Amino acid sequence: MKRIVTLIAAVMLCGCAVSQQQEVQMGQQYSAQIAQQLPLINDPEIVRYINVLGDSIAHVTSRRDLDWHFFVVNSSEVNAFAVPGGYVYVNRGLIERARTMDELAGVVGHEIGHVVKRHTVKQMQQEQGANIGITLACVLTGVCNNQATGTAINVGATALFAKFSRGDEAEADEEGFRNVVRAGISPEGLVTMFQTLIDERQRSPGTVDAWFATHPLEEDRIADVQNLINTLTPQQLASLTKDSKNFHTFKDRLATLPPAPISK
């Protein structure tokens, strides 16, 4: 933790841009802390699938040179987030709500978009160093609470690197659209996944609070993504993959694992 805060403070003091090497170093250190604080699913089949899917999208972006890593957090809360340097986390609760492969791919593509556009790094440069240190200590070490792991999940889901402006979210939506299309996956899943979350919020308030706290999402964002989809010809759209047997095998495997710990 001290090394992370020292690195950020050094960047803040000199007012300089964060190099890719520094960004990767931050990501490595964050990832190590997250692995200690959040319950990650280590089942080989789950890990393999999320990384194959993630890599298929990340490796067609402008930042394909990063060493990308994808994780499933064993939390029933609906959320996903990314940290600098190519580390992307998707909560089990979101995967359970995805009905087709393109819905999960759309969310992963969106989070990859945050990394590609360096939104997390931009946030760090805008924050005051002392506040960053306090936030990261709370999020990554749990020193701000004495609750069980479930609370760490809640705190982690609203971490500094998961909160983006509406402008950043819109930019990540557009990048996510382009990411999945380049990967040969239908972008329609981004729209249907967003609509599923909005419908659930209306039907059962509280069950998707974590997502809406960290991802401002209203109907206009869905309309904006749909407008991007409308730029594709029917032939182009029909050529893109919406679903796969491997995705459903992945979901079936996830369902066989012990339930996620209950947040307290």
N, C-alpha and C positions, 0 to 999 in steps of 0.2 A: 504494500500500500504506500509506504513512504517513497519508494522509487517512482510510483505513478504520479503522486502529487508533486514530487521534485521535478519530474520531467515537464508536467504541465506548467508549474510555476516558472521554470526556465523559459518556456516558450512565451508565457505572458509577459515576463519582464523584458525580454528582448523585442517583443512586438513582431516577431518574425513568423513566417508561415511554417506550418508543421510539415516536415518532409515526409515522404512515404515511409522511409525507414523509421522515423519517430512514430508515425501512425501505427505501423506494424508492431513496434515495441509496446505501445500502449495497449493494443489489442491482445497481445500475448499475455500481458500482466493482468488486464481485466479478466480475460478468460480463465486464468488460473484462480483468481479470486472468486469468480462466479461458480466455478466447479466446486469450490468449498462451501458456497452459500446456498446454491440452488440444487434441488434434486434432479440430476440429469439422468435420462434413460440410457443405459449402456448396453441394452440388448443388441447383439451384433446385427440382426436383421433390420431392426429399426434404424440403427446408426447408418448402416449401409444404404438403405433406401433414401433417407433424407439427404445424405451426402451425394448420392448419384443424381437425384433430382436437382439439388442445389447447384452442383457443379455443371450440370447440363445448361443451366441458365447463366451462371456467373461467368462461364468460360466463353460466352459470346458477347460480353460487355467490353467496354473500353478499359476495364481494370482486370482483365483475365490473367494478368501477371501476378496478382495476389495469390497467396496460399489460402484458399477459402476453406472454412470449416462450418459445418451445420450441426445443430444440436436440437434434441427434443427435450423440453423441460417437463418433468413429471408433475404438472399442475393442471387442475381442472379449470382454472381460469382461462378465459379466452384472450390470448395476447401473443405478440411476437415482437422481437426487438433485435437490433444489431449494434455491435460495438465496432470501433475503428479497426481497420486492417483486414476485414473479411470474415468476421465471426457473426453468425446469424443464429438466433434462437427462436424456436416455435413452441408454444405451449401445447401440451396434449389436448387441452380443452378446445383449442382452435381446430386441431386435426380431426377431432371427433365430430365437429360440425361440418367439416368439408365433405361434400357428397360426391364430388368428382375430382380427378387429378388436377384439372385446370384451376379449381378453386384454391387448392393448397399451393399450386405453382404461382398463382397470382399474388398471394400473400408473400411467398418467398421472393418473388421477383420484385415486389415493392420494397421489402427490407434490403435486398441487394441494391436497389436504387438509392437508398439512403447512404450506403457505403460508397457507391460509385460517385455520388454527388458530394461526398464528404460533409454531410450535414452534421454528423456527430462532432467532427473536428471543429467545424464552424461554431457550434455551441460552446465548446470548451474555450475558444478564443474570445467569445463574447462575455463569458462569465468571469467573475472575479476569482482569483486563485484561491482565496480563503474559503469561499462558498463551495468551490469545486471539491476542495479537500474534505469539508464537512459532509457534503452530499455523498461522495464516494465512500467515505468511512461508514456512513449510515447504510448505504446500499450494499456494499461489498463485504463488510465485516460484521454488520448487525449490532454495532456498539450503541445504536440509538434505541434499541429495544431489548428486552430480555425474554421474548417469546420464543416459541419453538420454530422449527423450520418453516411451518406454514406461514408465519408472519414474514419471514425472509422472502418467501415467494411474493407476497403482496408488495413489499418494499421494492424488491427487484423489478417487479412489473412496471413500477412507476419511476424507474431510475432516470438519472440525468440523460443517459443516452437513449432513452425511449420516448422522450418528450420532444416533439417537433412542432414547428409553427404550421399554420394552415398552408402557407406558401411552400414550405418544405414537403408537406404531405402531398400537395398537388404535383410538385415536381417529381416526387418518388412514384406517384401514380403513373405519370407519363413515362418515366423511365421503366417502371415495372411492365407497362404495356409493351414497350419496345423490346424489353428483355425477353419476355415469354414468346413474343412473335418470332424473334430471331432464333429462339430455341425450338421453334416448330410446335409451340403449344398455343392453344386458343386463349386469347385474352378475355373471352367472355366470362371465364371463371372469376376474374377480379370483380366484375359487376355482380354476379350472382352471390359471391361470398359476402360482399358488402351489403347486399340486400337482405341476405339471411340474418346478418348481425343487426341491422336496423329493425327488421321484423321481430327479432327476439327481444330487443330492447323495448319495443312497444307492447309485446305480449307478456313479457316477464321482466319488468324493470329490476335491475340489480345483478342479473346473471352475467351480463357482459360489460359491467362497469369498468373493469380494468382496460379493456380495449378502447372504450370511448374516452377514458381519462388520458390515454397516451396517443390516441389516433383520432383527432377531430374528424368526424364523419357525418356528413349530411347528404341529403338527396342530390345536391348540386355536384358533389364529387362523383357520384354514380353517373350523372348526366354527362359530366366532362369525359369520363372514361368511355362511355357509350359513344360519344362524338368521335373519339379516336378510333373506336372499333368500326364506326360507319365509314371511315376513310378506306377500309379494306374492301376489295371486291368480294362478291359472294364466293367466287372461285378460290380466292386466297383464304377466306375464312374456313371454307369447307376442307381445305388441305391441312389445317392445323389440328393437332390432337386434343381432344377434350377429356378423354378418360383412358384408363389402362387397367389391365388385370393386375399388374404389379402393385398399383396403388391400393386396390381393394385387398390384396394379400397383405400389404403393409398395415392397413387399418384393422384387418382381422387379427393380425399378430398383436397389434397394440391392445386390442380388446381382451386378449388372453392374459396380459400382464396384471399384476396386483394393482388395485385402484390407486389413484394419486393421493398423496397425503392431504388431509383436510386442513384448510387454512383456518387459523384461529385468531 
